[in-house]
């Protein structure tokens, strides 16, 4: 039986790429923090955002655009925004 092709969505791919750049930028800023305790605190708080981004990207890479895609994207964006509100970076 032939493998079902995953559904692609160019706009969603652009949003994932943009999310990747945002995660990379925040991680770079966290790594620039000189105080090790503060850096660990920020990294610990941001780990959840990174995990949600990874889940979003993996889901799209494996399954393509599906019913769950927008929910995963919304979860990531909410976590990212909450991090930005709680931590000055």
PDB file of N, CA, C and O in Angstrom:
ATOM      1  N   UNK A   1       0.848  -1.179   0.000  1.00  0.00           N
ATOM      2  CA  UNK A   1       0.000   0.000   0.000  1.00  0.00           C
ATOM      3  C   UNK A   1       0.890   1.237   0.000  1.00  0.00           C
ATOM      4  O   UNK A   1       1.867   1.302   0.746  1.00  0.00           O
ATOM      5  N   UNK A   2       0.564   2.193  -0.811  1.00  0.00           N
ATOM      6  CA  UNK A   2       1.359   3.412  -0.936  1.00  0.00           C
ATOM      7  C   UNK A   2       1.229   4.279   0.304  1.00  0.00           C
ATOM      8  O   UNK A   2       0.168   4.368   0.922  1.00  0.00           O
ATOM      9  N   UNK A   3       2.336   4.913   0.647  1.00  0.00           N
ATOM     10  CA  UNK A   3       2.342   5.796   1.804  1.00  0.00           C
ATOM     11  C   UNK A   3       1.595   7.082   1.462  1.00  0.00           C
ATOM     12  O   UNK A   3       1.790   7.658   0.391  1.00  0.00           O
ATOM     13  N   UNK A   4       0.749   7.520   2.371  1.00  0.00           N
ATOM     14  CA  UNK A   4      -0.033   8.734   2.165  1.00  0.00           C
ATOM     15  C   UNK A   4       0.899   9.946   2.224  1.00  0.00           C
ATOM     16  O   UNK A   4       1.707  10.063   3.146  1.00  0.00           O
ATOM     17  N   UNK A   5       0.791  10.831   1.263  1.00  0.00           N
ATOM     18  CA  UNK A   5       1.625  12.031   1.232  1.00  0.00           C
ATOM     19  C   UNK A   5       1.135  13.023   2.271  1.00  0.00           C
ATOM     20  O   UNK A   5      -0.066  13.174   2.499  1.00  0.00           O
ATOM     21  N   UNK A   6       2.092  13.694   2.896  1.00  0.00           N
ATOM     22  CA  UNK A   6       1.712  14.689   3.893  1.00  0.00           C
ATOM     23  C   UNK A   6       1.283  15.974   3.191  1.00  0.00           C
ATOM     24  O   UNK A   6       1.823  16.328   2.143  1.00  0.00           O
ATOM     25  N   UNK A   7       0.330  16.651   3.762  1.00  0.00           N
ATOM     26  CA  UNK A   7      -0.207  17.880   3.196  1.00  0.00           C
ATOM     27  C   UNK A   7       0.704  19.045   3.574  1.00  0.00           C
ATOM     28  O   UNK A   7       0.989  19.254   4.753  1.00  0.00           O
ATOM     29  N   UNK A   8       1.156  19.796   2.586  1.00  0.00           N
ATOM     30  CA  UNK A   8       2.043  20.926   2.814  1.00  0.00           C
ATOM     31  C   UNK A   8       1.251  22.229   2.816  1.00  0.00           C
ATOM     32  O   UNK A   8       0.179  22.322   2.219  1.00  0.00           O
ATOM     33  N   UNK A   9       1.800  23.234   3.498  1.00  0.00           N
ATOM     34  CA  UNK A   9       1.176  24.539   3.563  1.00  0.00           C
ATOM     35  C   UNK A   9       2.292  25.580   3.639  1.00  0.00           C
ATOM     36  O   UNK A   9       2.952  25.711   4.670  1.00  0.00           O
ATOM     37  N   UNK A  10       2.500  26.314   2.556  1.00  0.00           N
ATOM     38  CA  UNK A  10       3.614  27.274   2.469  1.00  0.00           C
ATOM     39  C   UNK A  10       3.526  28.357   3.545  1.00  0.00           C
ATOM     40  O   UNK A  10       4.544  28.719   4.134  1.00  0.00           O
ATOM     41  N   UNK A  11       2.339  28.874   3.808  1.00  0.00           N
ATOM     42  CA  UNK A  11       2.188  29.911   4.828  1.00  0.00           C
ATOM     43  C   UNK A  11       2.552  29.368   6.210  1.00  0.00           C
ATOM     44  O   UNK A  11       3.194  30.055   7.005  1.00  0.00           O
ATOM     45  N   UNK A  12       2.143  28.151   6.484  1.00  0.00           N
ATOM     46  CA  UNK A  12       2.455  27.536   7.769  1.00  0.00           C
ATOM     47  C   UNK A  12       3.955  27.292   7.887  1.00  0.00           C
ATOM     48  O   UNK A  12       4.529  27.457   8.963  1.00  0.00           O
ATOM     49  N   UNK A  13       4.588  26.902   6.794  1.00  0.00           N
ATOM     50  CA  UNK A  13       6.041  26.704   6.790  1.00  0.00           C
ATOM     51  C   UNK A  13       6.764  28.017   7.100  1.00  0.00           C
ATOM     52  O   UNK A  13       7.769  28.018   7.811  1.00  0.00           O
ATOM     53  N   UNK A  14       6.262  29.123   6.577  1.00  0.00           N
ATOM     54  CA  UNK A  14       6.855  30.434   6.869  1.00  0.00           C
ATOM     55  C   UNK A  14       6.716  30.766   8.354  1.00  0.00           C
ATOM     56  O   UNK A  14       7.638  31.312   8.960  1.00  0.00           O
ATOM     57  N   UNK A  15       5.576  30.439   8.932  1.00  0.00           N
ATOM     58  CA  UNK A  15       5.360  30.699  10.357  1.00  0.00           C
ATOM     59  C   UNK A  15       6.289  29.830  11.213  1.00  0.00           C
ATOM     60  O   UNK A  15       6.805  30.289  12.232  1.00  0.00           O
ATOM     61  N   UNK A  16       6.497  28.597  10.804  1.00  0.00           N
ATOM     62  CA  UNK A  16       7.418  27.718  11.533  1.00  0.00           C
ATOM     63  C   UNK A  16       8.836  28.273  11.435  1.00  0.00           C
ATOM     64  O   UNK A  16       9.566  28.286  12.426  1.00  0.00           O
ATOM     65  N   UNK A  17       9.226  28.726  10.257  1.00  0.00           N
ATOM     66  CA  UNK A  17      10.564  29.300  10.071  1.00  0.00           C
ATOM     67  C   UNK A  17      10.740  30.543  10.940  1.00  0.00           C
ATOM     68  O   UNK A  17      11.783  30.723  11.568  1.00  0.00           O
ATOM     69  N   UNK A  18       9.728  31.390  10.976  1.00  0.00           N
ATOM     70  CA  UNK A  18       9.764  32.587  11.808  1.00  0.00           C
ATOM     71  C   UNK A  18       9.864  32.219  13.294  1.00  0.00           C
ATOM     72  O   UNK A  18      10.591  32.856  14.055  1.00  0.00           O
ATOM     73  N   UNK A  19       9.129  31.195  13.685  1.00  0.00           N
ATOM     74  CA  UNK A  19       9.181  30.726  15.074  1.00  0.00           C
ATOM     75  C   UNK A  19      10.574  30.214  15.412  1.00  0.00           C
ATOM     76  O   UNK A  19      11.082  30.455  16.507  1.00  0.00           O
ATOM     77  N   UNK A  20      11.183  29.514  14.477  1.00  0.00           N
ATOM     78  CA  UNK A  20      12.541  29.000  14.691  1.00  0.00           C
ATOM     79  C   UNK A  20      13.508  30.156  14.929  1.00  0.00           C
ATOM     80  O   UNK A  20      14.340  30.093  15.835  1.00  0.00           O
ATOM     81  N   UNK A  21      13.405  31.203  14.127  1.00  0.00           N
ATOM     82  CA  UNK A  21      14.284  32.367  14.281  1.00  0.00           C
ATOM     83  C   UNK A  21      14.055  33.053  15.621  1.00  0.00           C
ATOM     84  O   UNK A  21      15.011  33.500  16.255  1.00  0.00           O
ATOM     85  N   UNK A  22      12.808  33.143  16.060  1.00  0.00           N
ATOM     86  CA  UNK A  22      12.511  33.745  17.362  1.00  0.00           C
ATOM     87  C   UNK A  22      13.126  32.933  18.500  1.00  0.00           C
ATOM     88  O   UNK A  22      13.693  33.498  19.435  1.00  0.00           O
ATOM     89  N   UNK A  23      13.015  31.619  18.419  1.00  0.00           N
ATOM     90  CA  UNK A  23      13.598  30.749  19.442  1.00  0.00           C
ATOM     91  C   UNK A  23      15.112  30.912  19.453  1.00  0.00           C
ATOM     92  O   UNK A  23      15.714  31.032  20.520  1.00  0.00           O
ATOM     93  N   UNK A  24      15.730  30.917  18.279  1.00  0.00           N
ATOM     94  CA  UNK A  24      17.187  31.074  18.195  1.00  0.00           C
ATOM     95  C   UNK A  24      17.643  32.413  18.772  1.00  0.00           C
ATOM     96  O   UNK A  24      18.668  32.484  19.450  1.00  0.00           O
ATOM     97  N   UNK A  25      16.878  33.473  18.502  1.00  0.00           N
ATOM     98  CA  UNK A  25      17.233  34.798  19.011  1.00  0.00           C
ATOM     99  C   UNK A  25      17.166  34.842  20.534  1.00  0.00           C
ATOM    100  O   UNK A  25      18.079  35.356  21.181  1.00  0.00           O
ATOM    101  N   UNK A  26      16.106  34.315  21.101  1.00  0.00           N
ATOM    102  CA  UNK A  26      15.969  34.318  22.560  1.00  0.00           C
ATOM    103  C   UNK A  26      17.051  33.452  23.198  1.00  0.00           C
ATOM    104  O   UNK A  26      17.626  33.831  24.218  1.00  0.00           O
ATOM    105  N   UNK A  27      17.333  32.296  22.605  1.00  0.00           N
ATOM    106  CA  UNK A  27      18.395  31.447  23.146  1.00  0.00           C
ATOM    107  C   UNK A  27      19.738  32.163  23.111  1.00  0.00           C
ATOM    108  O   UNK A  27      20.516  32.064  24.060  1.00  0.00           O
ATOM    109  N   UNK A  28      20.019  32.878  22.037  1.00  0.00           N
ATOM    110  CA  UNK A  28      21.275  33.633  21.947  1.00  0.00           C
ATOM    111  C   UNK A  28      21.336  34.692  23.049  1.00  0.00           C
ATOM    112  O   UNK A  28      22.385  34.892  23.662  1.00  0.00           O
ATOM    113  N   UNK A  29      20.225  35.362  23.298  1.00  0.00           N
ATOM    114  CA  UNK A  29      20.194  36.371  24.356  1.00  0.00           C
ATOM    115  C   UNK A  29      20.382  35.732  25.729  1.00  0.00           C
ATOM    116  O   UNK A  29      21.047  36.298  26.597  1.00  0.00           O
ATOM    117  N   UNK A  30      19.802  34.565  25.921  1.00  0.00           N
ATOM    118  CA  UNK A  30      19.964  33.867  27.204  1.00  0.00           C
ATOM    119  C   UNK A  30      21.422  33.457  27.395  1.00  0.00           C
ATOM    120  O   UNK A  30      21.972  33.606  28.485  1.00  0.00           O
ATOM    121  N   UNK A  31      22.040  32.947  26.347  1.00  0.00           N
ATOM    122  CA  UNK A  31      23.443  32.539  26.446  1.00  0.00           C
ATOM    123  C   UNK A  31      24.366  33.726  26.700  1.00  0.00           C
ATOM    124  O   UNK A  31      25.469  33.549  27.216  1.00  0.00           O
ATOM    125  N   UNK A  32      23.934  34.923  26.347  1.00  0.00           N
ATOM    126  CA  UNK A  32      24.737  36.131  26.588  1.00  0.00           C
ATOM    127  C   UNK A  32      24.662  36.636  28.026  1.00  0.00           C
ATOM    128  O   UNK A  32      25.449  37.500  28.414  1.00  0.00           O
ATOM    129  N   UNK A  33      23.740  36.118  28.815  1.00  0.00           N
ATOM    130  CA  UNK A  33      23.614  36.535  30.213  1.00  0.00           C
ATOM    131  C   UNK A  33      24.838  36.038  30.971  1.00  0.00           C
ATOM    132  O   UNK A  33      25.159  34.850  30.946  1.00  0.00           O
ATOM    133  N   UNK A  34      25.510  36.955  31.637  1.00  0.00           N
ATOM    134  CA  UNK A  34      26.755  36.595  32.323  1.00  0.00           C
ATOM    135  C   UNK A  34      26.532  35.899  33.665  1.00  0.00           C
ATOM    136  O   UNK A  34      27.284  34.994  34.027  1.00  0.00           O
ATOM    137  N   UNK A  35      25.508  36.315  34.398  1.00  0.00           N
ATOM    138  CA  UNK A  35      25.229  35.707  35.701  1.00  0.00           C
ATOM    139  C   UNK A  35      24.666  34.295  35.476  1.00  0.00           C
ATOM    140  O   UNK A  35      23.595  34.127  34.892  1.00  0.00           O
ATOM    141  N   UNK A  36      25.392  33.306  35.942  1.00  0.00           N
ATOM    142  CA  UNK A  36      25.034  31.910  35.687  1.00  0.00           C
ATOM    143  C   UNK A  36      23.684  31.527  36.296  1.00  0.00           C
ATOM    144  O   UNK A  36      22.930  30.770  35.684  1.00  0.00           O
ATOM    145  N   UNK A  37      23.370  32.030  37.478  1.00  0.00           N
ATOM    146  CA  UNK A  37      22.096  31.707  38.116  1.00  0.00           C
ATOM    147  C   UNK A  37      20.920  32.272  37.331  1.00  0.00           C
ATOM    148  O   UNK A  37      19.907  31.598  37.141  1.00  0.00           O
ATOM    149  N   UNK A  38      21.060  33.499  36.882  1.00  0.00           N
ATOM    150  CA  UNK A  38      19.995  34.122  36.083  1.00  0.00           C
ATOM    151  C   UNK A  38      19.861  33.398  34.748  1.00  0.00           C
ATOM    152  O   UNK A  38      18.749  33.153  34.278  1.00  0.00           O
ATOM    153  N   UNK A  39      20.988  33.057  34.141  1.00  0.00           N
ATOM    154  CA  UNK A  39      20.956  32.338  32.871  1.00  0.00           C
ATOM    155  C   UNK A  39      20.213  31.008  33.029  1.00  0.00           C
ATOM    156  O   UNK A  39      19.401  30.647  32.177  1.00  0.00           O
ATOM    157  N   UNK A  40      20.485  30.284  34.108  1.00  0.00           N
ATOM    158  CA  UNK A  40      19.810  29.005  34.352  1.00  0.00           C
ATOM    159  C   UNK A  40      18.312  29.203  34.554  1.00  0.00           C
ATOM    160  O   UNK A  40      17.503  28.405  34.079  1.00  0.00           O
ATOM    161  N   UNK A  41      17.951  30.264  35.256  1.00  0.00           N
ATOM    162  CA  UNK A  41      16.535  30.555  35.491  1.00  0.00           C
ATOM    163  C   UNK A  41      15.815  30.830  34.168  1.00  0.00           C
ATOM    164  O   UNK A  41      14.731  30.301  33.918  1.00  0.00           O
ATOM    165  N   UNK A  42      16.429  31.661  33.329  1.00  0.00           N
ATOM    166  CA  UNK A  42      15.834  31.970  32.028  1.00  0.00           C
ATOM    167  C   UNK A  42      15.751  30.720  31.155  1.00  0.00           C
ATOM    168  O   UNK A  42      14.739  30.481  30.498  1.00  0.00           O
ATOM    169  N   UNK A  43      16.817  29.931  31.154  1.00  0.00           N
ATOM    170  CA  UNK A  43      16.845  28.733  30.325  1.00  0.00           C
ATOM    171  C   UNK A  43      15.777  27.742  30.773  1.00  0.00           C
ATOM    172  O   UNK A  43      15.107  27.119  29.949  1.00  0.00           O
ATOM    173  N   UNK A  44      15.630  27.607  32.060  1.00  0.00           N
ATOM    174  CA  UNK A  44      14.611  26.707  32.602  1.00  0.00           C
ATOM    175  C   UNK A  44      13.210  27.167  32.192  1.00  0.00           C
ATOM    176  O   UNK A  44      12.367  26.350  31.821  1.00  0.00           O
ATOM    177  N   UNK A  45      12.971  28.461  32.260  1.00  0.00           N
ATOM    178  CA  UNK A  45      11.661  29.007  31.892  1.00  0.00           C
ATOM    179  C   UNK A  45      11.407  28.894  30.388  1.00  0.00           C
ATOM    180  O   UNK A  45      10.267  28.710  29.961  1.00  0.00           O
ATOM    181  N   UNK A  46      12.457  29.002  29.598  1.00  0.00           N
ATOM    182  CA  UNK A  46      12.292  28.987  28.138  1.00  0.00           C
ATOM    183  C   UNK A  46      12.255  27.566  27.580  1.00  0.00           C
ATOM    184  O   UNK A  46      11.835  27.360  26.441  1.00  0.00           O
ATOM    185  N   UNK A  47      12.685  26.602  28.358  1.00  0.00           N
ATOM    186  CA  UNK A  47      12.717  25.211  27.884  1.00  0.00           C
ATOM    187  C   UNK A  47      11.348  24.739  27.415  1.00  0.00           C
ATOM    188  O   UNK A  47      11.252  24.011  26.428  1.00  0.00           O
ATOM    189  N   UNK A  48      10.290  25.143  28.105  1.00  0.00           N
ATOM    190  CA  UNK A  48       8.932  24.760  27.702  1.00  0.00           C
ATOM    191  C   UNK A  48       8.565  25.303  26.339  1.00  0.00           C
ATOM    192  O   UNK A  48       7.906  24.626  25.550  1.00  0.00           O
ATOM    193  N   UNK A  49       8.991  26.525  26.059  1.00  0.00           N
ATOM    194  CA  UNK A  49       8.725  27.138  24.746  1.00  0.00           C
ATOM    195  C   UNK A  49       9.462  26.354  23.660  1.00  0.00           C
ATOM    196  O   UNK A  49       8.903  26.065  22.602  1.00  0.00           O
ATOM    197  N   UNK A  50      10.709  26.017  23.932  1.00  0.00           N
ATOM    198  CA  UNK A  50      11.502  25.258  22.956  1.00  0.00           C
ATOM    199  C   UNK A  50      10.860  23.894  22.702  1.00  0.00           C
ATOM    200  O   UNK A  50      10.794  23.441  21.559  1.00  0.00           O
ATOM    201  N   UNK A  51      10.397  23.252  23.747  1.00  0.00           N
ATOM    202  CA  UNK A  51       9.742  21.952  23.587  1.00  0.00           C
ATOM    203  C   UNK A  51       8.483  22.060  22.732  1.00  0.00           C
ATOM    204  O   UNK A  51       8.223  21.194  21.897  1.00  0.00           O
ATOM    205  N   UNK A  52       7.706  23.114  22.935  1.00  0.00           N
ATOM    206  CA  UNK A  52       6.497  23.304  22.130  1.00  0.00           C
ATOM    207  C   UNK A  52       6.853  23.589  20.671  1.00  0.00           C
ATOM    208  O   UNK A  52       6.167  23.120  19.763  1.00  0.00           O
ATOM    209  N   UNK A  53       7.913  24.349  20.445  1.00  0.00           N
ATOM    210  CA  UNK A  53       8.360  24.585  19.068  1.00  0.00           C
ATOM    211  C   UNK A  53       8.785  23.264  18.419  1.00  0.00           C
ATOM    212  O   UNK A  53       8.410  22.976  17.282  1.00  0.00           O
ATOM    213  N   UNK A  54       9.571  22.464  19.150  1.00  0.00           N
ATOM    214  CA  UNK A  54      10.021  21.172  18.612  1.00  0.00           C
ATOM    215  C   UNK A  54       8.841  20.270  18.272  1.00  0.00           C
ATOM    216  O   UNK A  54       8.847  19.592  17.244  1.00  0.00           O
ATOM    217  N   UNK A  55       7.837  20.262  19.132  1.00  0.00           N
ATOM    218  CA  UNK A  55       6.637  19.455  18.891  1.00  0.00           C
ATOM    219  C   UNK A  55       5.913  19.935  17.632  1.00  0.00           C
ATOM    220  O   UNK A  55       5.467  19.126  16.818  1.00  0.00           O
ATOM    221  N   UNK A  56       5.799  21.244  17.479  1.00  0.00           N
ATOM    222  CA  UNK A  56       5.162  21.830  16.306  1.00  0.00           C
ATOM    223  C   UNK A  56       5.909  21.443  15.029  1.00  0.00           C
ATOM    224  O   UNK A  56       5.301  20.997  14.056  1.00  0.00           O
ATOM    225  N   UNK A  57       7.209  21.614  15.040  1.00  0.00           N
ATOM    226  CA  UNK A  57       8.025  21.311  13.858  1.00  0.00           C
ATOM    227  C   UNK A  57       8.005  19.827  13.540  1.00  0.00           C
ATOM    228  O   UNK A  57       7.841  19.450  12.379  1.00  0.00           O
ATOM    229  N   UNK A  58       8.165  18.987  14.535  1.00  0.00           N
ATOM    230  CA  UNK A  58       8.158  17.536  14.309  1.00  0.00           C
ATOM    231  C   UNK A  58       6.821  17.064  13.749  1.00  0.00           C
ATOM    232  O   UNK A  58       6.780  16.230  12.844  1.00  0.00           O
ATOM    233  N   UNK A  59       5.733  17.597  14.289  1.00  0.00           N
ATOM    234  CA  UNK A  59       4.406  17.224  13.800  1.00  0.00           C
ATOM    235  C   UNK A  59       4.267  17.591  12.330  1.00  0.00           C
ATOM    236  O   UNK A  59       3.763  16.794  11.538  1.00  0.00           O
ATOM    237  N   UNK A  60       4.707  18.788  11.956  1.00  0.00           N
ATOM    238  CA  UNK A  60       4.599  19.206  10.559  1.00  0.00           C
ATOM    239  C   UNK A  60       5.519  18.373   9.668  1.00  0.00           C
ATOM    240  O   UNK A  60       5.124  17.983   8.569  1.00  0.00           O
ATOM    241  N   UNK A  61       6.732  18.098  10.125  1.00  0.00           N
ATOM    242  CA  UNK A  61       7.676  17.311   9.327  1.00  0.00           C
ATOM    243  C   UNK A  61       7.173  15.889   9.091  1.00  0.00           C
ATOM    244  O   UNK A  61       7.388  15.321   8.021  1.00  0.00           O
ATOM    245  N   UNK A  62       6.512  15.322  10.081  1.00  0.00           N
ATOM    246  CA  UNK A  62       6.063  13.940   9.971  1.00  0.00           C
ATOM    247  C   UNK A  62       4.690  13.795   9.320  1.00  0.00           C
ATOM    248  O   UNK A  62       4.472  12.898   8.506  1.00  0.00           O
ATOM    249  N   UNK A  63       3.769  14.683   9.684  1.00  0.00           N
ATOM    250  CA  UNK A  63       2.388  14.524   9.242  1.00  0.00           C
ATOM    251  C   UNK A  63       1.934  15.582   8.240  1.00  0.00           C
ATOM    252  O   UNK A  63       0.924  15.406   7.560  1.00  0.00           O
ATOM    253  N   UNK A  64       2.682  16.677   8.152  1.00  0.00           N
ATOM    254  CA  UNK A  64       2.243  17.777   7.302  1.00  0.00           C
ATOM    255  C   UNK A  64       1.213  18.626   8.019  1.00  0.00           C
ATOM    256  O   UNK A  64       1.016  18.495   9.227  1.00  0.00           O
ATOM    257  N   UNK A  65       0.567  19.486   7.279  1.00  0.00           N
ATOM    258  CA  UNK A  65      -0.457  20.359   7.848  1.00  0.00           C
ATOM    259  C   UNK A  65      -1.695  19.517   8.120  1.00  0.00           C
ATOM    260  O   UNK A  65      -2.218  18.859   7.221  1.00  0.00           O
ATOM    261  N   UNK A  66      -2.162  19.540   9.368  1.00  0.00           N
ATOM    262  CA  UNK A  66      -3.318  18.726   9.747  1.00  0.00           C
ATOM    263  C   UNK A  66      -4.178  19.475  10.752  1.00  0.00           C
ATOM    264  O   UNK A  66      -3.923  20.638  11.065  1.00  0.00           O
ATOM    265  N   UNK A  67      -5.189  18.799  11.247  1.00  0.00           N
ATOM    266  CA  UNK A  67      -6.127  19.421  12.197  1.00  0.00           C
ATOM    267  C   UNK A  67      -5.437  19.896  13.461  1.00  0.00           C
ATOM    268  O   UNK A  67      -5.886  20.865  14.073  1.00  0.00           O
ATOM    269  N   UNK A  68      -4.370  19.251  13.864  1.00  0.00           N
ATOM    270  CA  UNK A  68      -3.664  19.568  15.092  1.00  0.00           C
ATOM    271  C   UNK A  68      -2.663  20.719  14.924  1.00  0.00           C
ATOM    272  O   UNK A  68      -2.204  21.282  15.918  1.00  0.00           O
ATOM    273  N   UNK A  69      -2.328  21.066  13.707  1.00  0.00           N
ATOM    274  CA  UNK A  69      -1.272  22.056  13.440  1.00  0.00           C
ATOM    275  C   UNK A  69      -1.554  23.416  14.059  1.00  0.00           C
ATOM    276  O   UNK A  69      -0.686  23.986  14.721  1.00  0.00           O
ATOM    277  N   UNK A  70      -2.728  23.930  13.858  1.00  0.00           N
ATOM    278  CA  UNK A  70      -3.065  25.254  14.396  1.00  0.00           C
ATOM    279  C   UNK A  70      -3.070  25.253  15.926  1.00  0.00           C
ATOM    280  O   UNK A  70      -2.684  26.239  16.553  1.00  0.00           O
ATOM    281  N   UNK A  71      -3.505  24.151  16.516  1.00  0.00           N
ATOM    282  CA  UNK A  71      -3.506  24.050  17.977  1.00  0.00           C
ATOM    283  C   UNK A  71      -2.077  24.071  18.508  1.00  0.00           C
ATOM    284  O   UNK A  71      -1.782  24.766  19.481  1.00  0.00           O
ATOM    285  N   UNK A  72      -1.191  23.310  17.870  1.00  0.00           N
ATOM    286  CA  UNK A  72       0.212  23.293  18.287  1.00  0.00           C
ATOM    287  C   UNK A  72       0.843  24.670  18.119  1.00  0.00           C
ATOM    288  O   UNK A  72       1.612  25.113  18.972  1.00  0.00           O
ATOM    289  N   UNK A  73       0.522  25.338  17.031  1.00  0.00           N
ATOM    290  CA  UNK A  73       1.054  26.676  16.794  1.00  0.00           C
ATOM    291  C   UNK A  73       0.541  27.649  17.852  1.00  0.00           C
ATOM    292  O   UNK A  73       1.304  28.470  18.362  1.00  0.00           O
ATOM    293  N   UNK A  74      -0.709  27.564  18.176  1.00  0.00           N
ATOM    294  CA  UNK A  74      -1.306  28.438  19.186  1.00  0.00           C
ATOM    295  C   UNK A  74      -0.669  28.188  20.559  1.00  0.00           C
ATOM    296  O   UNK A  74      -0.390  29.134  21.296  1.00  0.00           O
ATOM    297  N   UNK A  75      -0.444  26.930  20.895  1.00  0.00           N
ATOM    298  CA  UNK A  75       0.210  26.600  22.173  1.00  0.00           C
ATOM    299  C   UNK A  75       1.603  27.204  22.235  1.00  0.00           C
ATOM    300  O   UNK A  75       1.995  27.779  23.251  1.00  0.00           O
ATOM    301  N   UNK A  76       2.348  27.071  21.146  1.00  0.00           N
ATOM    302  CA  UNK A  76       3.701  27.635  21.087  1.00  0.00           C
ATOM    303  C   UNK A  76       3.650  29.161  21.247  1.00  0.00           C
ATOM    304  O   UNK A  76       4.382  29.725  22.061  1.00  0.00           O
ATOM    305  N   UNK A  77       2.789  29.823  20.473  1.00  0.00           N
ATOM    306  CA  UNK A  77       2.715  31.284  20.513  1.00  0.00           C
ATOM    307  C   UNK A  77       2.302  31.782  21.893  1.00  0.00           C
ATOM    308  O   UNK A  77       2.841  32.780  22.373  1.00  0.00           O
ATOM    309  N   UNK A  78       1.358  31.106  22.535  1.00  0.00           N
ATOM    310  CA  UNK A  78       0.936  31.510  23.873  1.00  0.00           C
ATOM    311  C   UNK A  78       2.072  31.378  24.878  1.00  0.00           C
ATOM    312  O   UNK A  78       2.272  32.258  25.715  1.00  0.00           O
ATOM    313  N   UNK A  79       2.810  30.284  24.796  1.00  0.00           N
ATOM    314  CA  UNK A  79       3.940  30.072  25.705  1.00  0.00           C
ATOM    315  C   UNK A  79       5.039  31.097  25.450  1.00  0.00           C
ATOM    316  O   UNK A  79       5.633  31.612  26.397  1.00  0.00           O
ATOM    317  N   UNK A  80       5.313  31.396  24.193  1.00  0.00           N
ATOM    318  CA  UNK A  80       6.338  32.381  23.843  1.00  0.00           C
ATOM    319  C   UNK A  80       5.948  33.763  24.368  1.00  0.00           C
ATOM    320  O   UNK A  80       6.772  34.463  24.957  1.00  0.00           O
ATOM    321  N   UNK A  81       4.703  34.149  24.154  1.00  0.00           N
ATOM    322  CA  UNK A  81       4.227  35.452  24.624  1.00  0.00           C
ATOM    323  C   UNK A  81       4.256  35.542  26.151  1.00  0.00           C
ATOM    324  O   UNK A  81       4.615  36.579  26.708  1.00  0.00           O
ATOM    325  N   UNK A  82       3.879  34.460  26.822  1.00  0.00           N
ATOM    326  CA  UNK A  82       3.919  34.442  28.280  1.00  0.00           C
ATOM    327  C   UNK A  82       5.353  34.601  28.776  1.00  0.00           C
ATOM    328  O   UNK A  82       5.598  35.331  29.736  1.00  0.00           O
ATOM    329  N   UNK A  83       6.299  33.926  28.131  1.00  0.00           N
ATOM    330  CA  UNK A  83       7.702  34.059  28.502  1.00  0.00           C
ATOM    331  C   UNK A  83       8.153  35.507  28.340  1.00  0.00           C
ATOM    332  O   UNK A  83       8.813  36.058  29.221  1.00  0.00           O
ATOM    333  N   UNK A  84       7.796  36.123  27.210  1.00  0.00           N
ATOM    334  CA  UNK A  84       8.190  37.518  26.964  1.00  0.00           C
ATOM    335  C   UNK A  84       7.610  38.467  27.997  1.00  0.00           C
ATOM    336  O   UNK A  84       8.256  39.442  28.383  1.00  0.00           O
ATOM    337  N   UNK A  85       6.384  38.185  28.449  1.00  0.00           N
ATOM    338  CA  UNK A  85       5.751  39.039  29.449  1.00  0.00           C
ATOM    339  C   UNK A  85       6.420  38.898  30.811  1.00  0.00           C
ATOM    340  O   UNK A  85       6.572  39.880  31.538  1.00  0.00           O
ATOM    341  N   UNK A  86       6.816  37.688  31.152  1.00  0.00           N
ATOM    342  CA  UNK A  86       7.353  37.433  32.487  1.00  0.00           C
ATOM    343  C   UNK A  86       8.852  37.718  32.612  1.00  0.00           C
ATOM    344  O   UNK A  86       9.338  38.008  33.705  1.00  0.00           O
ATOM    345  N   UNK A  87       9.576  37.638  31.509  1.00  0.00           N
ATOM    346  CA  UNK A  87      11.028  37.802  31.550  1.00  0.00           C
ATOM    347  C   UNK A  87      11.447  38.904  30.580  1.00  0.00           C
ATOM    348  O   UNK A  87      11.040  38.920  29.419  1.00  0.00           O
ATOM    349  N   UNK A  88      12.260  39.813  31.080  1.00  0.00           N
ATOM    350  CA  UNK A  88      12.792  40.869  30.232  1.00  0.00           C
ATOM    351  C   UNK A  88      14.003  40.323  29.490  1.00  0.00           C
ATOM    352  O   UNK A  88      14.996  39.930  30.102  1.00  0.00           O
ATOM    353  N   UNK A  89      13.910  40.305  28.196  1.00  0.00           N
ATOM    354  CA  UNK A  89      15.052  39.811  27.425  1.00  0.00           C
ATOM    355  C   UNK A  89      15.189  40.560  26.124  1.00  0.00           C
ATOM    356  O   UNK A  89      16.098  40.279  25.342  1.00  0.00           O
TER     357      UNK A  89
END
